[in-house]
Amino acid sequence: MFAMRRAQLVLAARGEDALKTLAAEVERLGGQAEIAVCDVTDFAQVLGVAEAAIRRYGRMDVWVNSAAVSTYGTAEQLEITEIHRVLHVNLFGQIHGMKAALPRLRETGGTVINVTSVLAKRAAPLQAAYSAAKHGVVAFSEAMRLELRHANTPVDIVDVRPSGINTPLFEHARSKIGVRPQPIPPVYEPRTVAQAIVAAADRPVRDIVVGAGGRLLEVGQRLSPALVDWYTLGPGNMIQAQHTSTPDNGQDNLFAPMSGTGRVAGLFGQRSKSTSLYTMLFGAHPVRGRIAIGLGVVAAALAVRSIGRWR
């Protein structure tokens, strides 16, 4: 989407073959691309990405943090080394990105976009380390946002929180549950997140939730965490909802990248939503979204009250 706007991009990931494929696609669509093989847990390598942008294009306007790995299993099942790795990539990787980008963005103004998750506001069973990392990114960003505002620094920090998204993350995750994991429904296509990121680059806002399912989960958490606990372990059956029937093949990208040229979409396209009406209408307009959710809650309460009267 950035390439179709003829953007000048630096693409960073661990897999060089995938980066070369993506760079070719970017240039075919009208953009420019520099690739940087980078493990975000190494701050020196992340600094190298920022330097590549300045060297190639002379400035930086937007920095997007989106690297993530995942493990599925109970906290008791996870090894300490696995927990450390998830935190190093998903939390420290984004902190490294913010630290590398800020000195460059401070000069001309710009935006940092952190792709977190709705699990940054409500943790999910079987994803303790992942949820903890996403919570940490939101907390670090909130503190940094206040510091920048206090110093009148022209840099915006945006938190993009996707719901369940149909990406290859679930094929690449390390599984301790005996089968391959799957996203918690409702599931959306990756395009919905890409649209939110591009919208945030155009018009920075504090946060964007991708998918009405994620927003409802957050509202439920605010109203009654105990009720969400009950739903998670009862009607929602969020533990079983993360299991597929496909046996785990023992392959993952926790410590090393998967081979190949990579792809955008995962294996759950048959039940994923290609668009999110909530995100399109309210995602980049959080105040409007809160009003809509509030009206929905009021309407539901009135409906319940009316049913009680008729009874």
N, C-alpha and C positions, 0 to 999 in steps of 0.2 A: 504493500500500500504506500509506503514511503517512496519506493522506487518509481511508482507511477506518477509521483509528484516531482520526479527528477531530483530526488534528494541525494545528498552526498553522505555515504554511510561507511562506518567501520563495523565489520561483523566479527564477533569474537565467540569462540567456543573451543572445546578440546579437540574435536574431530576435524582434521584438515580437509579430508575428502568432502565432508558435508559442507564446509565453508566454501570450498571452491565451486560446488554445485550451486549454492545459494548466490554467490557473487556473480556467477554467469547469468542467473535468472534476474538478479537486480539490474544488471547492465542491459539485458535484453528488454526489460520493461522501461528503460530510459534513465535509470539512476546510475550513480557511480559507487564503486565498492572497493574498499581496502579490507583484506582479511588479516586477522590476528589470532593465531593459535594461543589459547589462554586458558589456564585453570584459575578460576576466580579466587581460590583459596590462597594463591600466591600474590601478595600485594604488589610485588615488583612487576609481575606479568600484567596486572590490571593497570598499573601506571603506564606500562608500555602501550596499552590500548589507547589511553588518553593521548599519549605522545604521538601515536600514529595518526590520530585525528588532526592534531595541530600541524604535524609535519606535512600531511597530504593536503589539508584543506585550509589551514591557517587559523581556524577557530572551531568552537564547539557550541552548539545551540541546545541539543537535547541528549541526555544520557538515559538509556533504558536498562535497568537491572532486571533480568528475567531468568538467570541460570538457576536450576533447581535439580536436586536428586531426591529420591524418596525410598523409604523402607516401610514395609507392612508387617506388623506383628505387635504383640503386646509389649509394653515397656519392659516386662520381665524377660521376654524372649530376646530383645535386642542386645547385642554386644556393645560394650562401651565404645569400642572403636567405630562401630556403625553409627551410634548416636553422635559421636564427635564429628564424623564425616558429614552427616546431614547438617549439623549446626555450622560447620566450617563453610560449606557451600552455600546453604540457603540464608544464613544470617551473616556470617563474616564476609561472604562473597558480595552481598549487597552493601555492607558497610564499606568494604574496600572500594566498590564502585562509587559510592557517594564521596568518599575521601579523595579519590582520584579525580573525579569530575569537578568538585567544588572550586578549586583554585582557578580552573580554566573558565568555568561558567561565571565566576565572580567578575571577570574582566568585562564581559559584554552582556551579561544577563542570560538566563536560560532556565531550563527545566530538567529536574531529575524525576524519572518515572520508575517507581518500584512496583514490580508485579508481585503481589503477595498472594492472598487467598482469603476466602470467607472463613477459613480455619484460623485466620489471624484474630478473629473476634470470638470464635466458638470452636474449641478443640474437638477433634473426632477420635473415637477409639480406634486403635490399630495404627494411629499416626501421631503418636506423642511427640517424637522428635521433630517431625515436619511442622506440626502445629506450634510447638515451642519456638522454632526458628521464625515462623511467620509472625507470631506475636512480638518477637524481639525486633523484627524489622520495623513494624508499626511504631513501637515505643521509641526506637532510636530516631526514626523520622520525625515523630512528634516533637521531641526535644530539639532536634536540629532545626526544624521549621520555626520554632519559637526564637531560637538564637539568631537565625537569619533575619527574621522580622524585626527583632530588637536592634540589630545592627544596620537595618535598612539595606540589606543585601538583595539585589534584584534576581534572586534565584528561587523558583518555586519547587516544592517537593510534592509529588502526586502519588497517592496509593491506589493502585488498580487491584481490586480484589475479585478474582474470578470465582464462580461457582464450579461445579464439576465440568471439565472441558475434555473433549475427545481428542487428546494428543497421545503420542507414543510414550508419555511419562509412565504409564501403567505397565507397558511391556518392558520398560527399562528399570523399573523399581526392583529392589531386592525384597523378596517375599519370604516371610516366615510362617505363612498361613497355609502352605501346602498347595495352593493354586495361584494362578495369576490374579492380581487385584483388578478392580474396575472403579471408575469414578462414581461418587455418590450422586444419584439422580436428584433433580433433573439435570441432564447433560446437554451442553451446548457445543457448537462447533468452534474451532480456534479463531475463525473470522470475527466472532463477536468480541474477543479480547483484542485482536488487532485493531478493530474499529475504535475501541475504547482508548487504546494507546495513542493512536493518531489524533483522536479528538482531544486527548489530554495535552498533546504537543501543540495543538492549535490554540486551545483555551484551557490553561491549567486550572484545575480545581483541587480541593483538598483530597477527595477520594471519589472513586467510581466503582460501584459494585456491578459486576457483569452477571446478569441473570436474576430474575425475580426470586428464584428459589433461594439464592444466597442472601438476598435482602430480607426475605421472610425469616430465615434462620437467625439473622442478626437482630431483627426486631423481637423475635421470641426470646433470644438471650437477654435482651434488655428488660423485657417485661417479667420473665420468670425463668432463670436458669434451671430451677428444679423441674419445671414443666418440660423444658427441652431435654433434660436428663431422662425423664419418663418416656418422652416420645422416641428418643434415640434408642433406648433399650427395649421399648415396647412396640407400638404400632409402626414406627419408622424402621425398626430392626437395622440400625445403621451398621452393625457389625456384619451381618449376613449380606447386606446390600453391597458390600465391598468385595465379595467373593464372586469369581466366575466359576465355571465348571471345568476350566482348562487347567491341567496340571502344570505346576511351575517347572520351567526348564532349567532353572539354576543360573540363568544368564542375567546380568544387570550391568548398569553403568555407574555404580556407586563410587568406585575408585578409578575406573578407566572408561573412556568413551566406547560406545558400541561402534562396530565397524560399519562401513557403508556410507552412502551419500545422504542419508537422512530423509525425513518426510515430515509434513505438517500434521496430518490427521492420524488418529489412532484407529482402533478396531471396533468402535462403538457408534459408527455413523448411522446404523439402522434405527437407533432409538435416540439420537441426538437432535437438538433443535438448531436449525441453520441460522436463526436470528433470535434476538431477545428484544421483544417489544419494550419491556421495562427499560433496558439499557439505552435503546434508541431514543425513547421519549424523555427519560429522567436521568440516565447515567451521567451525562456531563452537566446536569442541572440538579445537584443534590438537594437543594431546598425544595424544588418542585417535586422531587422524588419523596422526600419526607412528608410533604403535604399529602401526596397521593396515598402513601402507606397509612398515614393517620386517618384519612377519610375512609380507607378500606376497613381499618380496625373499628372505626365508629359505625360504619354500615353493618359490619358483622355483628357488633354488639346489639344494634337496634333490631337486626333480624332475629337474633336469639330471643330478645325481649318480646318481640311480636309473636313468635312461636309460643312462648310461655303464656302469653295472654290468651291465645286461641285455645290452648289446652285447658 
